[in-house]
Amino acid sequence: MNRLFLASCILLLIPAHSFAASLPAHADAPASFSAARSLLSASSSPGNAYAAGISVVMTAPVAGDLSVAGGSITVAAPVAGDGLLFAGSISSRAPIAGDLRVVGGNIDIEKPIKGDIVACGLSLYDSGRAEGSVFIAAMNTTLANGASGPVTIYGNNISLAGDFADDVAIIAGGRIALAPGTTIRGTLSYEAPEEAIIPASATVNTVEYRKISYLPDAGTSRVLAFISVGFFLFVRILGALILAGLLAGLFPRFAEVITDRIYTARPRSILLTMLLGFAVLVATPILLVLLALTFVGIGIALLFSISYALIVFLAFLYAGILLGGVFARLYMHRETVHWHDGVFGMLALSLIALVPFAGPFIVILLTTFSAGALLLIFFNFAFPREGQTPELL
C-alpha cells in the first residue's frame, strides 16, 4: 500500500506535458534558468522558467511552465503553464493556468488553479479554487474555497469549506470538519476514527462513513506486548551468551580458577565466598551514598560506582561460565574451560532465571559466589603471598 501510494505521488508530480505526444507552443520559446542564495526574479520568461535558491520570489509572469526548488518559495506572478514547486515553505499568490504540483512543509495557495492540484506536505491551506482534480497528502489540510473536480485527501486533521462540485474522498487519522454553508454536490466518502463534524447549514448529497481505529484492540495489545517482551529477552540472552563466550574464550584460566573454587573447595569455604560477595554487593551502595553526601567524596563515589557496576556485571557473566565449567568437569571430564562452555552455561543460567521464585534465587546465589570469587582473585593478584606468583589469566 505504501509503495503504491509513493509511486502514485511520483507519477502525479511529473508535469502533464511529459506524456503528451506534442509539446505546447511555449516549449519552442527559450527557457530561463536562475539560481542564487536569495533570488528575486523580476524579468518575465517567454518560455519555461527554472529557479533555485534558499529564498525564491517570482514577481514576473511566466509564459511557460515554472519549476522551482528552494527553502522558501513565493510565486507572486501569473504562470501560463504548469507549476512544479519543492520547498520548505511555499506560497502561491497568483493564478496558474495549468496544473500545480507542490512538495513542501507549509503550503499556501491563494489564487485559482485552472488545472489539477497535487500536493504533499505537512500543512496545506488552499483559499483558491482548483478547476481540475485535487490530490492532497498532508498532516493538516484546509480547503477554504471548494473545488470543481474530484477531491482526494490523506491526512490527520482536515477542514472543508466552499462549494465542491464533485466527489470528496478522505482518509484521516484525526478530525474532519465542514464549515457552515459548505456544499458537496457529489459523495462525501471518508474513513476516520470518529464521524465528521457536519453543521446543519452544510449540504452534502451523499455521506459514506467507515470507522477506522489506529489503536490496537485488547487482543492485539496483548500479542504486541508478548512479542516485545520476547524480543527483549531474546536480545538480552543473546548478548549475555556472546559476552560469556568471549570471556571464557579469551580468559580461560580465569574461568578455571573460579570453577576450581566451587568444585574443590569445602562447603564452609564456598559459604564464606558467597557471604563475601553478598556483603560487597549490599554494603557498597550504602557506602556510595555516604560518600556522595560529602563534596570530597563525590569523585571517590563516582569511581567506586563504576567499579561496583563492573563487578556486578562480571559476577553475573561468570555465574553462567561457572555453570558451564562445572558441567564440563562433571560430564565431559576435562578441567579446561572453552568458549562454548561459557555459552552453554549462560544459556542454562538465563533459562533458570525464567523459573518463577526459585530461578531468581538460584541466580542470586551463583552471582554472589562469583562476586566473592572475583574479589578474592583480585585481592590475591594485587597482594600475593610470599612465594606465590600472582596469576590472573
C-alpha positions in Angstrom: 0.0 0.0 0.0 2.8 2.4 0.9 4.8 1.6 -2.3 1.7 2.1 -4.4 0.9 5.4 -2.7 4.5 6.6 -3.2 4.5 5.6 -6.8 1.2 7.4 -7.4 2.7 10.6 -5.8 5.7 10.4 -8.1 3.7 9.9 -11.2 1.3 12.7 -10.3 4.2 15.1 -9.7 5.5 14.6 -13.3 4.3 17.5 -15.5 1.5 16.6 -17.7 3.3 17.7 -20.9 5.9 15.0 -20.3 3.3 12.4 -21.5 2.0 14.4 -24.4 2.7 13.4 -28.0 3.4 17.0 -29.0 4.9 19.8 -26.9 2.9 23.0 -26.3 3.6 26.1 -28.2 5.6 27.8 -25.4 8.1 24.9 -25.5 9.7 26.4 -28.6 10.4 29.7 -26.7 13.8 30.0 -24.9 13.8 28.8 -21.3 15.2 30.9 -18.4 17.5 29.5 -15.7 18.3 31.3 -12.5 19.9 30.3 -9.2 21.0 32.4 -6.2 21.1 32.3 -2.4 18.3 34.9 -2.3 16.6 35.1 -5.7 14.2 37.8 -6.8 13.0 37.2 -10.3 11.6 40.4 -11.8 12.1 39.6 -15.5 9.3 37.8 -17.4 10.1 34.5 -19.0 8.9 33.9 -22.7 9.1 30.1 -22.1 9.7 27.7 -19.3 11.3 29.1 -16.1 13.6 27.2 -13.8 14.8 28.6 -10.5 16.6 27.5 -7.3 17.7 29.2 -4.1 17.3 29.4 -0.4 14.7 32.1 -0.8 13.0 32.5 -4.2 10.4 35.2 -5.1 8.9 35.2 -8.6 7.3 38.6 -9.4 7.3 38.4 -13.2 4.9 36.5 -15.4 5.9 33.1 -16.8 4.7 32.2 -20.3 5.5 28.5 -19.9 6.0 26.1 -17.0 7.5 27.1 -13.7 9.8 24.8 -11.8 11.4 26.0 -8.6 13.3 24.3 -5.7 14.4 26.1 -2.6 13.9 26.7 1.1 11.2 29.3 0.7 9.2 30.0 -2.5 6.8 32.8 -3.2 5.0 32.9 -6.6 3.5 36.4 -7.0 3.0 36.5 -10.8 0.8 34.5 -13.1 2.0 31.3 -14.7 0.7 30.3 -18.1 1.7 26.7 -17.8 2.2 24.2 -15.0 3.8 24.8 -11.6 6.2 22.4 -10.0 7.5 23.6 -6.6 9.7 22.0 -4.0 10.4 23.9 -0.7 10.0 24.0 3.0 7.6 27.0 2.7 5.5 27.6 -0.4 3.2 30.5 -1.1 1.3 30.6 -4.4 -0.2 34.1 -4.7 -1.0 34.3 -8.4 -3.2 32.3 -10.8 -1.8 29.2 -12.5 -3.2 28.3 -15.9 -2.1 24.7 -15.8 -1.6 22.1 -13.1 0.1 22.8 -9.7 2.3 20.2 -8.1 4.0 21.0 -4.8 6.0 19.2 -2.2 6.9 21.1 0.9 6.4 21.8 4.6 3.9 24.7 4.8 1.9 25.2 1.6 -0.4 28.2 1.0 -2.4 28.5 -2.2 -4.3 31.9 -2.5 -5.4 32.1 -6.2 -7.3 29.8 -8.6 -5.7 26.9 -10.3 -7.1 26.1 -13.8 -5.8 22.5 -13.8 -5.2 19.9 -11.1 -3.6 20.3 -7.7 -1.2 17.6 -6.4 0.3 18.5 -3.0 2.3 16.6 -0.4 3.4 18.4 2.8 2.9 18.9 6.5 0.2 21.6 6.3 -1.8 23.0 3.4 -4.2 25.9 3.2 -6.0 26.5 -0.1 -8.2 29.5 -0.4 -8.1 29.5 -4.2 -10.1 27.0 -6.2 -8.9 24.2 -8.5 -11.0 23.6 -11.6 -9.5 20.2 -12.0 -9.0 17.3 -9.6 -7.3 17.7 -6.2 -5.0 15.2 -4.6 -3.5 16.1 -1.2 -1.4 14.3 1.3 -0.7 16.4 4.4 -1.0 16.3 8.1 -3.3 19.3 8.3 -5.3 20.3 5.3 -7.8 23.2 4.8 -9.7 23.7 1.6 -11.4 27.1 2.1 -13.0 27.7 -1.3 -14.1 24.3 -2.6 -13.1 22.6 -5.8 -14.6 22.0 -9.3 -13.2 18.4 -9.7 -13.0 15.3 -7.5 -11.0 15.7 -4.3 -8.9 13.1 -2.6 -7.2 13.9 0.8 -4.9 11.8 3.0 -4.1 13.4 6.4 -4.8 13.9 10.0 -7.0 17.0 10.6 -9.0 18.2 7.6 -11.3 21.2 7.2 -13.5 21.8 4.2 -15.4 24.9 3.2 -16.9 26.3 0.0 -18.6 24.6 -3.0 -17.4 21.1 -4.1 -18.8 20.2 -7.4 -17.7 16.6 -7.4 -17.0 13.7 -5.0 -14.7 14.1 -2.0 -12.8 11.1 -0.6 -10.9 11.4 2.7 -8.8 9.1 4.8 -8.0 10.8 8.1 -6.4 9.9 11.3 -7.9 12.8 13.3 -10.8 15.2 12.9 -12.8 16.1 9.8 -14.8 19.3 9.9 -17.1 21.1 7.4 -17.6 24.8 7.8 -21.1 26.2 7.9 -22.6 26.6 4.4 -20.3 24.0 2.8 -21.8 22.3 -0.2 -20.7 18.9 -1.6 -22.7 18.1 -4.7 -21.2 14.6 -5.0 -20.4 11.9 -2.4 -18.5 12.6 0.8 -16.7 9.3 1.4 -14.4 9.3 4.4 -12.6 6.9 6.8 -11.7 8.3 10.2 -11.7 7.3 13.9 -14.8 9.5 14.5 -17.6 11.0 12.4 -17.1 14.3 10.7 -18.4 17.5 12.1 -21.2 18.5 9.6 -23.2 21.6 10.7 -26.9 21.8 9.8 -26.2 24.6 7.3 -23.9 22.3 5.3 -25.3 20.5 2.2 -24.0 17.0 1.3 -25.5 14.9 -1.4 -24.4 11.5 0.0 -22.3 10.6 3.0 -20.3 7.3 3.3 -18.5 6.8 6.5 -16.2 4.0 7.6 -15.0 4.0 11.1 -11.3 3.0 11.5 -9.1 3.0 14.5 -5.3 3.2 14.6 -5.1 1.9 18.1 -4.9 -1.9 18.6 -7.6 -3.7 20.4 -7.1 -5.7 23.7 -6.1 -8.9 21.9 -3.7 -7.2 19.6 -2.2 -5.3 22.5 -1.5 -8.5 24.4 0.1 -10.0 21.3 2.3 -7.0 20.8 3.3 -6.9 24.5 4.2 -10.6 24.4 6.3 -10.1 21.2 8.0 -7.1 22.8 8.9 -8.9 25.9 10.0 -12.0 24.0 12.2 -9.8 21.7 13.7 -8.1 24.7 14.5 -11.4 26.4 16.0 -12.8 23.2 18.3 -9.8 22.7 19.3 -9.8 26.4 20.1 -13.6 26.4 21.9 -13.4 23.0 24.1 -10.5 24.3 24.9 -12.4 27.5 25.7 -15.5 25.5 28.2 -13.6 23.3 29.9 -11.9 26.2 30.1 -15.1 28.2 31.6 -16.9 25.3 34.2 -14.1 24.7 35.2 -14.1 28.4 35.5 -17.8 28.6 37.4 -17.9 25.3 39.8 -15.0 25.9 40.4 -15.7 29.6 40.1 -19.5 30.1 42.4 -19.6 33.1 40.3 -17.0 34.9 37.2 -19.2 34.4 39.1 -22.3 35.5 40.2 -20.7 38.8 36.6 -19.8 39.7 35.4 -23.3 38.7 38.1 -24.8 40.9 37.0 -22.8 43.8 33.4 -24.2 43.8 34.4 -27.7 42.6 37.2 -28.5 45.0 36.6 -26.2 48.0 34.9 -27.2 51.2 31.3 -26.2 51.8 32.4 -23.8 54.5 34.8 -22.1 52.0 32.0 -21.9 49.5 29.6 -20.4 52.0 32.2 -17.8 53.1 32.9 -16.8 49.5 29.1 -16.3 48.9 28.9 -14.2 52.1 31.8 -12.1 50.9 30.1 -11.5 47.6 26.7 -10.8 49.2 28.3 -8.3 51.7 30.1 -6.4 49.0 27.0 -6.3 46.7 24.8 -5.0 49.6 27.3 -2.8 51.5 28.8 -1.0 48.5 25.6 1.0 47.6 25.3 2.2 51.2 29.0 3.3 51.2 28.5 5.1 47.9 25.5 7.1 49.3 27.5 8.1 52.3 30.5 9.2 50.2 28.2 11.2 47.9 27.0 13.3 50.8 30.4 15.0 51.1 31.9 17.2 48.5 35.3 15.5 48.6 33.7 12.0 48.4 31.7 12.7 45.2 34.7 11.8 43.0 35.5 8.7 45.0 31.9 7.7 44.9 31.8 8.0 41.2 35.0 5.9 40.8 33.6 3.2 43.2 30.3 3.3 41.3 32.0 2.3 38.1 34.0 -0.4 39.8 30.8 -1.7 41.5 28.9 -1.8 38.2 31.8 -3.7 36.6 32.0 -6.2 39.5 28.2 -6.9 39.3 28.4 -7.3 35.5 31.3 -9.6 35.6 29.8 -11.6 38.5 26.7 -12.3 36.5 28.6 -13.4 33.4 31.0 -15.6 35.4 28.0 -17.2 37.1 27.0 -18.5 33.7 30.5 -19.5 32.9 30.7 -21.3 36.3 27.8 -23.4 35.3 29.4 -24.3 32.0 32.7 -25.1 33.7 31.1 -27.4 36.3 29.1 -29.2 33.6 32.4 -29.7 31.6 34.1 -31.3 34.7 31.1 -33.5 35.6 30.1 -34.8 32.2 33.0 -34.0 29.8 35.7 -34.9 32.4 38.0 -32.1 31.5 39.3 -29.1 33.5 39.8 -26.8 30.6 37.0 -24.3 30.1 36.3 -23.5 26.4 34.2 -20.7 24.9 31.3 -22.9 24.2 31.2 -23.9 27.9 30.6 -20.3 28.7 27.8 -20.0 26.1 26.1 -23.2 27.4 26.4 -22.1 31.0 25.0 -18.7 30.3 22.1 -20.2 28.3 21.4 -22.5 31.3 21.5 -19.6 33.7 19.2 -17.5 31.5 16.7 -20.3 31.4 16.9 -20.9 35.2 16.2 -17.1 35.7 12.9 -17.6 34.0 11.7 -20.1 36.5 9.3 -18.3 39.0 10.6 -17.8 42.6 13.3 -20.5 42.6 15.0 -19.3 39.4 16.0 -15.7 40.6 17.1 -17.1 43.9 19.5 -19.6 42.3 20.8 -16.8 40.0 21.4 -14.6 43.1 23.3 -17.4 44.8 25.6 -18.1 41.9 26.1 -14.3 41.3 27.1 -13.7 44.9 29.5 -16.6 44.8 31.1 -15.3 41.5 31.4 -11.8 43.0 33.1 -13.2 46.1 35.4 -15.4 44.0 36.3 -12.4 41.7 37.1 -10.2 44.7 39.4 -13.0 46.2 41.2 -13.4 42.9 41.7 -9.7 42.5 42.9 -9.4 46.1 45.4 -12.3 45.7 46.6 -10.8 42.5 47.2 -7.4 44.0 48.6 -8.7 47.3 50.3 -12.0 46.6 51.6 -14.0 49.5 55.3 -14.6 49.9 56.5 -17.3 47.5 53.2 -17.2 45.5 53.2 -15.9 41.9 50.1 -13.9 41.1 48.2 -15.5 38.3 45.2 -13.7 36.7 44.8 -15.3 33.4 
